[in-house]
Amino acid sequence: SRPAFLQKWSANLSMSNPNVLNTLPPKVRGLFAGAFGREGISMSLIRLIDGINEVVGKAVSFIAVIFAGMIIYDVIMRYGFNAPTTWAFDLTKMLYGFYFVMLGGYALRHGAHVRVDLVTDNLAPMARRIIEILGYLIFFFPFAWVFVTKSWEFAMRSYAQGETTYGAVQLPVYPVKIAMAVAACLLALQGISEVLKLILKKPESHHVG
């Protein structure tokens, strides 16, 4: 027969429950506690994903200041000194594309995406959570999978071809397309975090719509 601690572990298997750590042998419990604390794997995963998208979102937000400054500089040079730049248009366009795609996961974390809640707002909390989880499973994750795989193929093709812009200054395009693939992964990860919040009944979760 199995050792007593394994029987107890099987009966209480739920890493979202911090008491599960107490069912492990001391040495094993120490490893898990060091890696995940006493909040469980689910909460640690939520904190990790939310933290990554929070850092990325705040870092990327500064790019808006950069490309706004470039636009102002180009306007001043064009109309004030009759010496327009040859690089500002293409570069600001690429920076805006990078800025736009990289904030997808951050926006999902803060519930900033457009959503339709005409029906769900009138439902009981449990029914609302079930519908929201189904929304992620049926609509969000299939889309996220296509977004991740196709954007990665798109980026690798651009890199292999050495794709550049067609303006006066030929800038490489593949960095922005690689950023799109990274953004797709961040968005998919944030979807996992949001579903875990719904399952664990965490109030900061935001639903898809």
N, C-alpha and C positions, 0 to 999 in steps of 0.2 A: 504493500500500500504506500501512498504518497506520504512524505513527511507532514507533520501537523501544520507547519507554516505554509506549505503549498496548498493544503486543503482550505485553510483560512483565507489565503490569497485568492483562490478561485471563487470562494463564496462572496468575497467583497471586491471583486475586480471592477474598479472604476477610478481611474486616475484623476478624475475631476473632484474626487472626494479626498481631502487631505488626510483623513484617518487611515487610508489604505497604506500609507508609508509605515504606519506602526505595525503592520502585519508582516513586514519583511525582517530578515535577520539584521542585526545591528550594522554589520559592515556594508551590506547591500543598501540598507536604509540610508546610511551615510552618503553613499554615492548618489542616490536619487535626491536626497535632501540638498546636497551641494549643487546639483545640476538644476533642480526645479524648485527648491524651497519647499514650503509646506502648503502651497496653493494648488499643487497638482499640475500635470502636464498640460491640460487644456487651458488653464489660466496663464501658464507660462508661455504657451504658444500664442495666445491672444496678445499678451503684453509684448512679446517679441515682434509679431507682425505689425501691431499698432505702432510700436516704437519705430520700426524701420520706416513705415510710411509717413509717420510724423516728422522724422528727421529729413527724409527726402523732400516732403512737401515744403517744409520751411526753408530748406536749402535752395530748392528750385525757385521759390518765390522771389528770390533776389534777382533772378534772371530778368524778371519784368522790368526792374529798375535799369538793368544794363541795356536791353533793347530799346527801352523808352529814351534813354540817353543817346543811343545811336541815332534814333529817328530825329531827335531835336538837333543833334549835331549836323546831320545831313541836311535838314531844312535850313539851318543857319548858313551852312556853306553854299547851298544851292541858291537861295534867294538873297542872302546878305552879301556874299562874295562872288557869286556866279561861278562857283567851283564845286559842283556836286561830286560826291564820292562815287567811285566805281564799285564799291564793295558793300555799302550800307544796306541796299535793298535786299540782296540775296542773303546776307548774314542775319539781318533782323528777321527775315522770313523763316530761316532755319531755326533761329533761337526761339521764335514764337512757337514753331511746331514742337520743339523739344519741351518747352514750357507747358504746352497744352497737354501732350500725351503723358508726361511724367507725373501730373497731378491727379490722374485717375484714381489711384488707390487712396490718396489723401482725401479726395473728395468723397469717396465711398465711406471712408472712416468717419467723416463728419456729416454724413447724410446730405451732401450738397448736390447729388445727382437728381434730375427730374424724376418725380415719382407720382403715381396716381393712387390716392388713398381714399377715394370717394366711398368705396365699399368697405375696405378693411377698418376704417376708423369707427364704423358702427358695430363691429364684431367684438365679442368677448376677448380678453387678452390671450387666452389659450388658442382660440380659433385664429386670431390674428397671427400668432407666432407660427402656427402650422402652415397657414397660407404663405407666409413670408419664407419659411424654409422650403416649401415646395417651389416657390418662385425662383429661389436660388438654384435648386436642383434641376428644375425643368428648363429654365431660361438662362440664368446667369452662367452656370458652369459650362454648359455646352458652348455658349458664345465665348467664354474665357478660353476654353481649349482651342477653338478655332483661331481666336485672336493671338494666342501664344504661338501656336505652331506655324500659322501663316506669316505672322510678322517676323518670326525667326528666319523662315525661308526667304522672305523678302529682303531681310537685312543681309543674309549671307550671299544672296545673288548680287546685291548692290556692292558688297565688299569685293567679291570675286571679279566683278566687271570694272572696279575702280570708278564707279559712277560719280560724276561731278555735275555741278550746276551749269546752265547754259548762258550765264551772264558774262559781263565783261571780265570778271574775275571768276575763274573756275574753282569753286569750293567743293570739297568732298561731301557727298550726300550720305554715305553709309553711316557716319556717326549718329545722325538723326534717326536712321532706320533701325540701328542697333538699339538706340534709346527707346524706340517704339516696342521692341521685343522685351526689353527690361521692364518697361511700363506695363506691358500685358501681364508679365509674371507678378508684378506688385499688385495689380488689380485682382488677379486670381487669388493671390494669398490673402488679400484683404477680404475677399468673399468668404474664404474659409474662416477667418476670424469672426466675421459677422454672423455666420451660421452657428459657430460655437457659442457666441453671445446669446443667440436666440435659444439654443438648447439649454444653456446654463441660466437663462432668464436674466441676463445682464442688461440693465437699463440703457447702456450706451450703444446698444446695437441699432442699426438703421436698416430698413428693409429696401428691397429692390422694387422699382416700379417705373 
